[in-house]
Amino acid sequence: GSDKQGRTDCPALPPGWKKEEVIRKSGLSAGKSDVYYFSPSGKKFRSKPQLARYLGNAVDLSCFDFRTGKMM
């Protein structure tokens, strides 16, 4: 389910984690999308390394596709 606009549950991550995809509307990269993740406490993550550092050994992200939010 999505509560806030564009935020969806991410089954690959622990309960409470959300994924948000934002389509850029202007500039040279208009139409491209940025993917963000939000921890249950609302902390925002913009990259897989950042996510991996935060989660530590709780989740194995080696097969995690940051863009789709799924395990490969």
PDB file of N, H, CA, C and O in Angstrom:
ATOM      1  N   GLY A   1       0.827  -1.203   0.000  1.00  0.00           N
ATOM      2  CA  GLY A   1       0.000   0.000   0.000  1.00  0.00           C
ATOM      3  C   GLY A   1       0.852   1.240   0.000  1.00  0.00           C
ATOM      4  O   GLY A   1       1.985   1.204   0.481  1.00  0.00           O
ATOM      5  N   SER A   2       0.344   2.341  -0.526  1.00  0.00           N
ATOM      6  H   SER A   2      -0.576   2.370  -0.917  1.00  0.00           H
ATOM      7  CA  SER A   2       1.106   3.586  -0.501  1.00  0.00           C
ATOM      8  C   SER A   2       0.346   4.611   0.310  1.00  0.00           C
ATOM      9  O   SER A   2      -0.826   4.886   0.049  1.00  0.00           O
ATOM     10  N   ASP A   3       1.017   5.170   1.289  1.00  0.00           N
ATOM     11  H   ASP A   3       1.969   4.947   1.501  1.00  0.00           H
ATOM     12  CA  ASP A   3       0.361   6.170   2.125  1.00  0.00           C
ATOM     13  C   ASP A   3       0.581   7.555   1.537  1.00  0.00           C
ATOM     14  O   ASP A   3      -0.365   8.228   1.129  1.00  0.00           O
ATOM     15  N   LYS A   4       1.838   7.969   1.499  1.00  0.00           N
ATOM     16  H   LYS A   4       2.606   7.422   1.830  1.00  0.00           H
ATOM     17  CA  LYS A   4       2.132   9.258   0.887  1.00  0.00           C
ATOM     18  C   LYS A   4       2.256   9.071  -0.613  1.00  0.00           C
ATOM     19  O   LYS A   4       2.425   7.950  -1.092  1.00  0.00           O
ATOM     20  N   GLN A   5       2.175  10.141  -1.338  1.00  0.00           N
ATOM     21  H   GLN A   5       2.038  11.052  -0.949  1.00  0.00           H
ATOM     22  CA  GLN A   5       2.217  10.077  -2.798  1.00  0.00           C
ATOM     23  C   GLN A   5       3.492   9.397  -3.290  1.00  0.00           C
ATOM     24  O   GLN A   5       4.600   9.845  -2.993  1.00  0.00           O
ATOM     25  N   GLY A   6       3.325   8.325  -4.036  1.00  0.00           N
ATOM     26  H   GLY A   6       2.425   7.962  -4.277  1.00  0.00           H
ATOM     27  CA  GLY A   6       4.468   7.690  -4.655  1.00  0.00           C
ATOM     28  C   GLY A   6       5.243   6.740  -3.759  1.00  0.00           C
ATOM     29  O   GLY A   6       6.144   6.050  -4.238  1.00  0.00           O
ATOM     30  N   ARG A   7       4.919   6.685  -2.472  1.00  0.00           N
ATOM     31  H   ARG A   7       4.188   7.245  -2.084  1.00  0.00           H
ATOM     32  CA  ARG A   7       5.658   5.777  -1.596  1.00  0.00           C
ATOM     33  C   ARG A   7       4.985   4.413  -1.546  1.00  0.00           C
ATOM     34  O   ARG A   7       3.779   4.311  -1.322  1.00  0.00           O
ATOM     35  N   THR A   8       5.764   3.382  -1.755  1.00  0.00           N
ATOM     36  H   THR A   8       6.743   3.465  -1.938  1.00  0.00           H
ATOM     37  CA  THR A   8       5.228   2.030  -1.736  1.00  0.00           C
ATOM     38  C   THR A   8       6.041   1.160  -0.790  1.00  0.00           C
ATOM     39  O   THR A   8       7.201   1.453  -0.500  1.00  0.00           O
ATOM     40  N   ASP A   9       5.422   0.093  -0.318  1.00  0.00           N
ATOM     41  H   ASP A   9       4.480  -0.145  -0.554  1.00  0.00           H
ATOM     42  CA  ASP A   9       6.138  -0.861   0.516  1.00  0.00           C
ATOM     43  C   ASP A   9       7.216  -1.543  -0.317  1.00  0.00           C
ATOM     44  O   ASP A   9       7.049  -1.753  -1.519  1.00  0.00           O
ATOM     45  N   CYS A  10       8.310  -1.882   0.331  1.00  0.00           N
ATOM     46  H   CYS A  10       8.445  -1.712   1.307  1.00  0.00           H
ATOM     47  CA  CYS A  10       9.395  -2.565  -0.368  1.00  0.00           C
ATOM     48  C   CYS A  10       9.596  -3.942   0.263  1.00  0.00           C
ATOM     49  O   CYS A  10      10.242  -4.052   1.305  1.00  0.00           O
ATOM     50  N   PRO A  11       9.051  -4.992  -0.353  1.00  0.00           N
ATOM     51  CA  PRO A  11       9.089  -6.344   0.224  1.00  0.00           C
ATOM     52  C   PRO A  11      10.508  -6.856   0.481  1.00  0.00           C
ATOM     53  O   PRO A  11      10.719  -7.674   1.377  1.00  0.00           O
ATOM     54  N   ALA A  12      11.477  -6.379  -0.300  1.00  0.00           N
ATOM     55  H   ALA A  12      11.306  -5.715  -1.028  1.00  0.00           H
ATOM     56  CA  ALA A  12      12.855  -6.862  -0.157  1.00  0.00           C
ATOM     57  C   ALA A  12      13.495  -6.353   1.131  1.00  0.00           C
ATOM     58  O   ALA A  12      14.456  -6.943   1.626  1.00  0.00           O
ATOM     59  N   LEU A  13      12.964  -5.260   1.673  1.00  0.00           N
ATOM     60  H   LEU A  13      12.183  -4.780   1.271  1.00  0.00           H
ATOM     61  CA  LEU A  13      13.521  -4.668   2.889  1.00  0.00           C
ATOM     62  C   LEU A  13      12.624  -4.991   4.079  1.00  0.00           C
ATOM     63  O   LEU A  13      11.487  -5.429   3.898  1.00  0.00           O
ATOM     64  N   PRO A  14      13.125  -4.780   5.293  1.00  0.00           N
ATOM     65  CA  PRO A  14      12.324  -5.092   6.482  1.00  0.00           C
ATOM     66  C   PRO A  14      11.002  -4.310   6.509  1.00  0.00           C
ATOM     67  O   PRO A  14      10.875  -3.284   5.840  1.00  0.00           O
ATOM     68  N   PRO A  15      10.029  -4.789   7.276  1.00  0.00           N
ATOM     69  CA  PRO A  15       8.724  -4.124   7.356  1.00  0.00           C
ATOM     70  C   PRO A  15       8.863  -2.657   7.733  1.00  0.00           C
ATOM     71  O   PRO A  15       9.673  -2.303   8.590  1.00  0.00           O
ATOM     72  N   GLY A  16       8.078  -1.814   7.097  1.00  0.00           N
ATOM     73  H   GLY A  16       7.420  -2.102   6.401  1.00  0.00           H
ATOM     74  CA  GLY A  16       8.096  -0.396   7.430  1.00  0.00           C
ATOM     75  C   GLY A  16       8.920   0.446   6.473  1.00  0.00           C
ATOM     76  O   GLY A  16       8.801   1.671   6.440  1.00  0.00           O
ATOM     77  N   TRP A  17       9.760  -0.230   5.691  1.00  0.00           N
ATOM     78  H   TRP A  17       9.856  -1.225   5.718  1.00  0.00           H
ATOM     79  CA  TRP A  17      10.560   0.498   4.714  1.00  0.00           C
ATOM     80  C   TRP A  17       9.723   0.856   3.504  1.00  0.00           C
ATOM     81  O   TRP A  17       8.886   0.068   3.063  1.00  0.00           O
ATOM     82  N   LYS A  18       9.950   2.057   2.961  1.00  0.00           N
ATOM     83  H   LYS A  18      10.630   2.698   3.319  1.00  0.00           H
ATOM     84  CA  LYS A  18       9.204   2.522   1.802  1.00  0.00           C
ATOM     85  C   LYS A  18      10.154   2.919   0.687  1.00  0.00           C
ATOM     86  O   LYS A  18      11.283   3.347   0.924  1.00  0.00           O
ATOM     87  N   LYS A  19       9.665   2.766  -0.530  1.00  0.00           N
ATOM     88  H   LYS A  19       8.747   2.419  -0.722  1.00  0.00           H
ATOM     89  CA  LYS A  19      10.407   3.177  -1.718  1.00  0.00           C
ATOM     90  C   LYS A  19       9.610   4.280  -2.394  1.00  0.00           C
ATOM     91  O   LYS A  19       8.384   4.210  -2.484  1.00  0.00           O
ATOM     92  N   GLU A  20      10.308   5.286  -2.863  1.00  0.00           N
ATOM     93  H   GLU A  20      11.304   5.343  -2.790  1.00  0.00           H
ATOM     94  CA  GLU A  20       9.641   6.371  -3.568  1.00  0.00           C
ATOM     95  C   GLU A  20      10.369   6.648  -4.869  1.00  0.00           C
ATOM     96  O   GLU A  20      11.592   6.789  -4.889  1.00  0.00           O
ATOM     97  N   GLU A  21       9.614   6.727  -5.958  1.00  0.00           N
ATOM     98  H   GLU A  21       8.621   6.612  -5.943  1.00  0.00           H
ATOM     99  CA  GLU A  21      10.223   7.057  -7.245  1.00  0.00           C
ATOM    100  C   GLU A  21       9.691   8.407  -7.692  1.00  0.00           C
ATOM    101  O   GLU A  21       8.481   8.622  -7.772  1.00  0.00           O
ATOM    102  N   VAL A  22      10.619   9.315  -7.980  1.00  0.00           N
ATOM    103  H   VAL A  22      11.602   9.141  -7.914  1.00  0.00           H
ATOM    104  CA  VAL A  22      10.242  10.674  -8.357  1.00  0.00           C
ATOM    105  C   VAL A  22      10.720  10.945  -9.776  1.00  0.00           C
ATOM    106  O   VAL A  22      11.912  10.865 -10.069  1.00  0.00           O
ATOM    107  N   ILE A  23       9.772  11.267 -10.650  1.00  0.00           N
ATOM    108  H   ILE A  23       8.803  11.332 -10.411  1.00  0.00           H
ATOM    109  CA  ILE A  23      10.125  11.587 -12.031  1.00  0.00           C
ATOM    110  C   ILE A  23      10.519  13.056 -12.102  1.00  0.00           C
ATOM    111  O   ILE A  23       9.797  13.933 -11.627  1.00  0.00           O
ATOM    112  N   ARG A  24      11.684  13.310 -12.708  1.00  0.00           N
ATOM    113  H   ARG A  24      12.271  12.598 -13.095  1.00  0.00           H
ATOM    114  CA  ARG A  24      12.131  14.703 -12.851  1.00  0.00           C
ATOM    115  C   ARG A  24      11.295  15.393 -13.922  1.00  0.00           C
ATOM    116  O   ARG A  24      11.045  14.835 -14.990  1.00  0.00           O
ATOM    117  N   LYS A  25      10.875  16.595 -13.624  1.00  0.00           N
ATOM    118  H   LYS A  25      11.078  17.049 -12.757  1.00  0.00           H
ATOM    119  CA  LYS A  25       9.954  17.286 -14.526  1.00  0.00           C
ATOM    120  C   LYS A  25      10.628  18.343 -15.396  1.00  0.00           C
ATOM    121  O   LYS A  25      10.042  18.811 -16.372  1.00  0.00           O
ATOM    122  N   SER A  26      11.854  18.719 -15.048  1.00  0.00           N
ATOM    123  H   SER A  26      12.330  18.338 -14.256  1.00  0.00           H
ATOM    124  CA  SER A  26      12.493  19.789 -15.811  1.00  0.00           C
ATOM    125  C   SER A  26      13.985  19.544 -15.944  1.00  0.00           C
ATOM    126  O   SER A  26      14.529  18.618 -15.342  1.00  0.00           O
ATOM    127  N   GLY A  27      14.631  20.366 -16.722  1.00  0.00           N
ATOM    128  H   GLY A  27      14.190  21.119 -17.211  1.00  0.00           H
ATOM    129  CA  GLY A  27      16.073  20.263 -16.866  1.00  0.00           C
ATOM    130  C   GLY A  27      16.475  19.247 -17.919  1.00  0.00           C
ATOM    131  O   GLY A  27      15.629  18.683 -18.612  1.00  0.00           O
ATOM    132  N   LEU A  28      17.771  19.022 -18.031  1.00  0.00           N
ATOM    133  H   LEU A  28      18.459  19.480 -17.468  1.00  0.00           H
ATOM    134  CA  LEU A  28      18.307  18.143 -19.054  1.00  0.00           C
ATOM    135  C   LEU A  28      17.889  16.697 -18.837  1.00  0.00           C
ATOM    136  O   LEU A  28      17.814  15.910 -19.781  1.00  0.00           O
ATOM    137  N   SER A  29      17.616  16.356 -17.572  1.00  0.00           N
ATOM    138  H   SER A  29      17.677  16.995 -16.805  1.00  0.00           H
ATOM    139  CA  SER A  29      17.304  14.962 -17.277  1.00  0.00           C
ATOM    140  C   SER A  29      15.814  14.749 -17.035  1.00  0.00           C
ATOM    141  O   SER A  29      15.421  13.784 -16.380  1.00  0.00           O
ATOM    142  N   ALA A  30      14.988  15.645 -17.561  1.00  0.00           N
ATOM    143  H   ALA A  30      15.307  16.429 -18.093  1.00  0.00           H
ATOM    144  CA  ALA A  30      13.538  15.491 -17.421  1.00  0.00           C
ATOM    145  C   ALA A  30      13.103  14.132 -17.949  1.00  0.00           C
ATOM    146  O   ALA A  30      13.573  13.686 -18.996  1.00  0.00           O
ATOM    147  N   GLY A  31      12.206  13.478 -17.223  1.00  0.00           N
ATOM    148  H   GLY A  31      11.824  13.840 -16.373  1.00  0.00           H
ATOM    149  CA  GLY A  31      11.730  12.165 -17.642  1.00  0.00           C
ATOM    150  C   GLY A  31      12.469  11.041 -16.953  1.00  0.00           C
ATOM    151  O   GLY A  31      11.957   9.928 -16.831  1.00  0.00           O
ATOM    152  N   LYS A  32      13.679  11.336 -16.502  1.00  0.00           N
ATOM    153  H   LYS A  32      14.096  12.240 -16.601  1.00  0.00           H
ATOM    154  CA  LYS A  32      14.406  10.344 -15.707  1.00  0.00           C
ATOM    155  C   LYS A  32      13.801  10.310 -14.311  1.00  0.00           C
ATOM    156  O   LYS A  32      13.124  11.248 -13.890  1.00  0.00           O
ATOM    157  N   SER A  33      14.052   9.227 -13.608  1.00  0.00           N
ATOM    158  H   SER A  33      14.601   8.465 -13.951  1.00  0.00           H
ATOM    159  CA  SER A  33      13.488   9.134 -12.263  1.00  0.00           C
ATOM    160  C   SER A  33      14.576   8.946 -11.220  1.00  0.00           C
ATOM    161  O   SER A  33      15.618   8.345 -11.482  1.00  0.00           O
ATOM    162  N   ASP A  34      14.317   9.463 -10.052  1.00  0.00           N
ATOM    163  H   ASP A  34      13.470   9.951  -9.839  1.00  0.00           H
ATOM    164  CA  ASP A  34      15.182   9.245  -8.904  1.00  0.00           C
ATOM    165  C   ASP A  34      14.451   8.312  -7.956  1.00  0.00           C
ATOM    166  O   ASP A  34      13.240   8.428  -7.764  1.00  0.00           O
ATOM    167  N   VAL A  35      15.188   7.390  -7.369  1.00  0.00           N
ATOM    168  H   VAL A  35      16.172   7.295  -7.525  1.00  0.00           H
ATOM    169  CA  VAL A  35      14.593   6.454  -6.427  1.00  0.00           C
ATOM    170  C   VAL A  35      15.147   6.736  -5.037  1.00  0.00           C
ATOM    171  O   VAL A  35      16.358   6.854  -4.846  1.00  0.00           O
ATOM    172  N   TYR A  36      14.244   6.840  -4.075  1.00  0.00           N
ATOM    173  H   TYR A  36      13.261   6.744  -4.230  1.00  0.00           H
ATOM    174  CA  TYR A  36      14.646   7.052  -2.690  1.00  0.00           C
ATOM    175  C   TYR A  36      14.025   5.979  -1.818  1.00  0.00           C
ATOM    176  O   TYR A  36      12.981   5.414  -2.144  1.00  0.00           O
ATOM    177  N   TYR A  37      14.688   5.709  -0.703  1.00  0.00           N
ATOM    178  H   TYR A  37      15.536   6.168  -0.438  1.00  0.00           H
ATOM    179  CA  TYR A  37      14.124   4.792   0.282  1.00  0.00           C
ATOM    180  C   TYR A  37      13.981   5.513   1.605  1.00  0.00           C
ATOM    181  O   TYR A  37      14.766   6.400   1.940  1.00  0.00           O
ATOM    182  N   PHE A  38      12.972   5.116   2.344  1.00  0.00           N
ATOM    183  H   PHE A  38      12.335   4.395   2.072  1.00  0.00           H
ATOM    184  CA  PHE A  38      12.722   5.713   3.654  1.00  0.00           C
ATOM    185  C   PHE A  38      12.658   4.616   4.696  1.00  0.00           C
ATOM    186  O   PHE A  38      11.926   3.638   4.543  1.00  0.00           O
ATOM    187  N   SER A  39      13.436   4.789   5.766  1.00  0.00           N
ATOM    188  H   SER A  39      14.030   5.584   5.891  1.00  0.00           H
ATOM    189  CA  SER A  39      13.394   3.823   6.858  1.00  0.00           C
ATOM    190  C   SER A  39      12.087   4.017   7.621  1.00  0.00           C
ATOM    191  O   SER A  39      11.403   5.025   7.439  1.00  0.00           O
ATOM    192  N   PRO A  40      11.736   3.046   8.482  1.00  0.00           N
ATOM    193  CA  PRO A  40      10.511   3.191   9.282  1.00  0.00           C
ATOM    194  C   PRO A  40      10.496   4.484  10.097  1.00  0.00           C
ATOM    195  O   PRO A  40       9.426   4.999  10.419  1.00  0.00           O
ATOM    196  N   SER A  41      11.671   5.008  10.429  1.00  0.00           N
ATOM    197  H   SER A  41      12.540   4.589  10.167  1.00  0.00           H
ATOM    198  CA  SER A  41      11.730   6.248  11.214  1.00  0.00           C
ATOM    199  C   SER A  41      11.702   7.486  10.324  1.00  0.00           C
ATOM    200  O   SER A  41      11.698   8.611  10.823  1.00  0.00           O
ATOM    201  N   GLY A  42      11.681   7.279   9.001  1.00  0.00           N
ATOM    202  H   GLY A  42      11.684   6.365   8.596  1.00  0.00           H
ATOM    203  CA  GLY A  42      11.551   8.401   8.081  1.00  0.00           C
ATOM    204  C   GLY A  42      12.854   8.921   7.504  1.00  0.00           C
ATOM    205  O   GLY A  42      12.869   9.922   6.788  1.00  0.00           O
ATOM    206  N   LYS A  43      13.958   8.233   7.819  1.00  0.00           N
ATOM    207  H   LYS A  43      13.946   7.420   8.401  1.00  0.00           H
ATOM    208  CA  LYS A  43      15.247   8.653   7.278  1.00  0.00           C
ATOM    209  C   LYS A  43      15.302   8.337   5.782  1.00  0.00           C
ATOM    210  O   LYS A  43      14.853   7.278   5.343  1.00  0.00           O
ATOM    211  N   LYS A  44      15.861   9.278   5.003  1.00  0.00           N
ATOM    212  H   LYS A  44      16.225  10.138   5.359  1.00  0.00           H
ATOM    213  CA  LYS A  44      15.868   9.152   3.547  1.00  0.00           C
ATOM    214  C   LYS A  44      17.207   8.646   3.036  1.00  0.00           C
ATOM    215  O   LYS A  44      18.263   9.096   3.481  1.00  0.00           O
ATOM    216  N   PHE A  45      17.156   7.711   2.103  1.00  0.00           N
ATOM    217  H   PHE A  45      16.298   7.346   1.742  1.00  0.00           H
ATOM    218  CA  PHE A  45      18.365   7.143   1.518  1.00  0.00           C
ATOM    219  C   PHE A  45      18.335   7.290   0.009  1.00  0.00           C
ATOM    220  O   PHE A  45      17.329   7.000  -0.639  1.00  0.00           O
ATOM    221  N   ARG A  46      19.468   7.752  -0.550  1.00  0.00           N
ATOM    222  H   ARG A  46      20.285   7.988  -0.023  1.00  0.00           H
ATOM    223  CA  ARG A  46      19.531   8.020  -1.989  1.00  0.00           C
ATOM    224  C   ARG A  46      20.400   7.033  -2.732  1.00  0.00           C
ATOM    225  O   ARG A  46      20.436   7.062  -3.962  1.00  0.00           O
ATOM    226  N   SER A  47      21.102   6.160  -2.031  1.00  0.00           N
ATOM    227  H   SER A  47      21.072   6.137  -1.032  1.00  0.00           H
ATOM    228  CA  SER A  47      21.996   5.238  -2.719  1.00  0.00           C
ATOM    229  C   SER A  47      22.074   3.901  -1.995  1.00  0.00           C
ATOM    230  O   SER A  47      21.800   3.804  -0.799  1.00  0.00           O
ATOM    231  N   LYS A  48      22.450   2.885  -2.739  1.00  0.00           N
ATOM    232  H   LYS A  48      22.673   2.963  -3.710  1.00  0.00           H
ATOM    233  CA  LYS A  48      22.570   1.551  -2.168  1.00  0.00           C
ATOM    234  C   LYS A  48      23.662   1.457  -1.091  1.00  0.00           C
ATOM    235  O   LYS A  48      23.440   0.839  -0.050  1.00  0.00           O
ATOM    236  N   PRO A  49      24.845   2.065  -1.326  1.00  0.00           N
ATOM    237  CA  PRO A  49      25.878   2.024  -0.273  1.00  0.00           C
ATOM    238  C   PRO A  49      25.398   2.651   1.039  1.00  0.00           C
ATOM    239  O   PRO A  49      25.696   2.153   2.124  1.00  0.00           O
ATOM    240  N   GLN A  50      24.652   3.750   0.920  1.00  0.00           N
ATOM    241  H   GLN A  50      24.409   4.154   0.038  1.00  0.00           H
ATOM    242  CA  GLN A  50      24.118   4.439   2.087  1.00  0.00           C
ATOM    243  C   GLN A  50      23.159   3.514   2.845  1.00  0.00           C
ATOM    244  O   GLN A  50      23.187   3.417   4.072  1.00  0.00           O
ATOM    245  N   LEU A  51      22.316   2.845   2.065  1.00  0.00           N
ATOM    246  H   LEU A  51      22.294   2.924   1.068  1.00  0.00           H
ATOM    247  CA  LEU A  51      21.347   1.902   2.603  1.00  0.00           C
ATOM    248  C   LEU A  51      22.062   0.743   3.296  1.00  0.00           C
ATOM    249  O   LEU A  51      21.700   0.342   4.402  1.00  0.00           O
ATOM    250  N   ALA A  52      23.090   0.214   2.620  1.00  0.00           N
ATOM    251  H   ALA A  52      23.384   0.540   1.721  1.00  0.00           H
ATOM    252  CA  ALA A  52      23.837  -0.924   3.146  1.00  0.00           C
ATOM    253  C   ALA A  52      24.539  -0.575   4.454  1.00  0.00           C
ATOM    254  O   ALA A  52      24.576  -1.384   5.381  1.00  0.00           O
ATOM    255  N   ARG A  53      25.098   0.642   4.524  1.00  0.00           N
ATOM    256  H   ARG A  53      25.068   1.299   3.771  1.00  0.00           H
ATOM    257  CA  ARG A  53      25.769   1.068   5.754  1.00  0.00           C
ATOM    258  C   ARG A  53      24.794   1.133   6.907  1.00  0.00           C
ATOM    259  O   ARG A  53      25.117   0.740   8.028  1.00  0.00           O
ATOM    260  N   TYR A  54      23.603   1.629   6.632  1.00  0.00           N
ATOM    261  H   TYR A  54      23.341   1.948   5.722  1.00  0.00           H
ATOM    262  CA  TYR A  54      22.595   1.801   7.676  1.00  0.00           C
ATOM    263  C   TYR A  54      22.058   0.458   8.156  1.00  0.00           C
ATOM    264  O   TYR A  54      21.880   0.243   9.355  1.00  0.00           O
ATOM    265  N   LEU A  55      21.803  -0.438   7.213  1.00  0.00           N
ATOM    266  H   LEU A  55      21.948  -0.263   6.239  1.00  0.00           H
ATOM    267  CA  LEU A  55      21.225  -1.736   7.564  1.00  0.00           C
ATOM    268  C   LEU A  55      22.259  -2.704   8.114  1.00  0.00           C
ATOM    269  O   LEU A  55      21.921  -3.650   8.826  1.00  0.00           O
ATOM    270  N   GLY A  56      23.530  -2.463   7.778  1.00  0.00           N
ATOM    271  H   GLY A  56      23.805  -1.694   7.200  1.00  0.00           H
ATOM    272  CA  GLY A  56      24.587  -3.332   8.254  1.00  0.00           C
ATOM    273  C   GLY A  56      24.377  -4.766   7.804  1.00  0.00           C
ATOM    274  O   GLY A  56      24.164  -5.017   6.618  1.00  0.00           O
ATOM    275  N   ASN A  57      24.434  -5.712   8.734  1.00  0.00           N
ATOM    276  H   ASN A  57      24.607  -5.508   9.697  1.00  0.00           H
ATOM    277  CA  ASN A  57      24.294  -7.118   8.370  1.00  0.00           C
ATOM    278  C   ASN A  57      22.857  -7.607   8.486  1.00  0.00           C
ATOM    279  O   ASN A  57      22.586  -8.796   8.320  1.00  0.00           O
ATOM    280  N   ALA A  58      21.939  -6.691   8.771  1.00  0.00           N
ATOM    281  H   ALA A  58      22.160  -5.725   8.906  1.00  0.00           H
ATOM    282  CA  ALA A  58      20.542  -7.075   8.948  1.00  0.00           C
ATOM    283  C   ALA A  58      19.946  -7.604   7.642  1.00  0.00           C
ATOM    284  O   ALA A  58      19.120  -8.517   7.647  1.00  0.00           O
ATOM    285  N   VAL A  59      20.376  -7.021   6.536  1.00  0.00           N
ATOM    286  H   VAL A  59      21.047  -6.280   6.532  1.00  0.00           H
ATOM    287  CA  VAL A  59      19.856  -7.419   5.228  1.00  0.00           C
ATOM    288  C   VAL A  59      21.014  -7.567   4.262  1.00  0.00           C
ATOM    289  O   VAL A  59      21.893  -6.707   4.202  1.00  0.00           O
ATOM    290  N   ASP A  60      21.017  -8.657   3.504  1.00  0.00           N
ATOM    291  H   ASP A  60      20.303  -9.356   3.553  1.00  0.00           H
ATOM    292  CA  ASP A  60      22.044  -8.839   2.489  1.00  0.00           C
ATOM    293  C   ASP A  60      21.607  -8.131   1.212  1.00  0.00           C
ATOM    294  O   ASP A  60      20.682  -8.575   0.531  1.00  0.00           O
ATOM    295  N   LEU A  61      22.280  -7.023   0.893  1.00  0.00           N
ATOM    296  H   LEU A  61      23.031  -6.663   1.446  1.00  0.00           H
ATOM    297  CA  LEU A  61      21.876  -6.219  -0.259  1.00  0.00           C
ATOM    298  C   LEU A  61      22.677  -6.539  -1.519  1.00  0.00           C
ATOM    299  O   LEU A  61      22.593  -5.818  -2.513  1.00  0.00           O
ATOM    300  N   SER A  62      23.458  -7.625  -1.473  1.00  0.00           N
ATOM    301  H   SER A  62      23.527  -8.211  -0.665  1.00  0.00           H
ATOM    302  CA  SER A  62      24.315  -7.919  -2.628  1.00  0.00           C
ATOM    303  C   SER A  62      23.488  -8.190  -3.886  1.00  0.00           C
ATOM    304  O   SER A  62      23.946  -7.916  -4.996  1.00  0.00           O
ATOM    305  N   CYS A  63      22.291  -8.718  -3.726  1.00  0.00           N
ATOM    306  H   CYS A  63      21.919  -8.941  -2.825  1.00  0.00           H
ATOM    307  CA  CYS A  63      21.433  -9.007  -4.882  1.00  0.00           C
ATOM    308  C   CYS A  63      20.316  -7.977  -5.039  1.00  0.00           C
ATOM    309  O   CYS A  63      19.425  -8.134  -5.873  1.00  0.00           O
ATOM    310  N   PHE A  64      20.378  -6.926  -4.228  1.00  0.00           N
ATOM    311  H   PHE A  64      21.103  -6.798  -3.550  1.00  0.00           H
ATOM    312  CA  PHE A  64      19.307  -5.934  -4.219  1.00  0.00           C
ATOM    313  C   PHE A  64      19.472  -4.946  -5.357  1.00  0.00           C
ATOM    314  O   PHE A  64      20.540  -4.360  -5.532  1.00  0.00           O
ATOM    315  N   ASP A  65      18.412  -4.761  -6.130  1.00  0.00           N
ATOM    316  H   ASP A  65      17.544  -5.237  -5.988  1.00  0.00           H
ATOM    317  CA  ASP A  65      18.434  -3.772  -7.206  1.00  0.00           C
ATOM    318  C   ASP A  65      17.819  -2.484  -6.690  1.00  0.00           C
ATOM    319  O   ASP A  65      16.615  -2.405  -6.450  1.00  0.00           O
ATOM    320  N   PHE A  66      18.668  -1.470  -6.523  1.00  0.00           N
ATOM    321  H   PHE A  66      19.647  -1.534  -6.718  1.00  0.00           H
ATOM    322  CA  PHE A  66      18.222  -0.220  -5.896  1.00  0.00           C
ATOM    323  C   PHE A  66      17.096   0.448  -6.684  1.00  0.00           C
ATOM    324  O   PHE A  66      16.168   1.013  -6.104  1.00  0.00           O
ATOM    325  N   ARG A  67      17.190   0.376  -8.010  1.00  0.00           N
ATOM    326  H   ARG A  67      17.944  -0.083  -8.481  1.00  0.00           H
ATOM    327  CA  ARG A  67      16.215   1.085  -8.839  1.00  0.00           C
ATOM    328  C   ARG A  67      14.829   0.453  -8.778  1.00  0.00           C
ATOM    329  O   ARG A  67      13.822   1.160  -8.751  1.00  0.00           O
ATOM    330  N   THR A  68      14.777  -0.879  -8.756  1.00  0.00           N
ATOM    331  H   THR A  68      15.595  -1.453  -8.778  1.00  0.00           H
ATOM    332  CA  THR A  68      13.476  -1.539  -8.754  1.00  0.00           C
ATOM    333  C   THR A  68      13.008  -1.884  -7.343  1.00  0.00           C
ATOM    334  O   THR A  68      11.816  -2.085  -7.107  1.00  0.00           O
ATOM    335  N   GLY A  69      13.959  -1.949  -6.408  1.00  0.00           N
ATOM    336  H   GLY A  69      14.926  -1.786  -6.600  1.00  0.00           H
ATOM    337  CA  GLY A  69      13.595  -2.306  -5.047  1.00  0.00           C
ATOM    338  C   GLY A  69      13.365  -3.789  -4.855  1.00  0.00           C
ATOM    339  O   GLY A  69      12.740  -4.211  -3.882  1.00  0.00           O
ATOM    340  N   LYS A  70      13.874  -4.579  -5.788  1.00  0.00           N
ATOM    341  H   LYS A  70      14.382  -4.236  -6.579  1.00  0.00           H
ATOM    342  CA  LYS A  70      13.674  -6.023  -5.701  1.00  0.00           C
ATOM    343  C   LYS A  70      15.011  -6.757  -5.605  1.00  0.00           C
ATOM    344  O   LYS A  70      16.061  -6.235  -5.979  1.00  0.00           O
ATOM    345  N   MET A  71      14.934  -7.982  -5.092  1.00  0.00           N
ATOM    346  H   MET A  71      14.081  -8.406  -4.789  1.00  0.00           H
ATOM    347  CA  MET A  71      16.107  -8.845  -5.099  1.00  0.00           C
ATOM    348  C   MET A  71      16.198  -9.505  -6.469  1.00  0.00           C
ATOM    349  O   MET A  71      15.211 -10.034  -6.979  1.00  0.00           O
ATOM    350  N   MET A  72      17.377  -9.471  -7.053  1.00  0.00           N
ATOM    351  H   MET A  72      18.179  -9.041  -6.638  1.00  0.00           H
ATOM    352  CA  MET A  72      17.562 -10.061  -8.383  1.00  0.00           C
ATOM    353  C   MET A  72      17.509 -11.578  -8.319  1.00  0.00           C
ATOM    354  O   MET A  72      17.645 -12.245  -9.345  1.00  0.00           O
TER     355      MET A  72
END
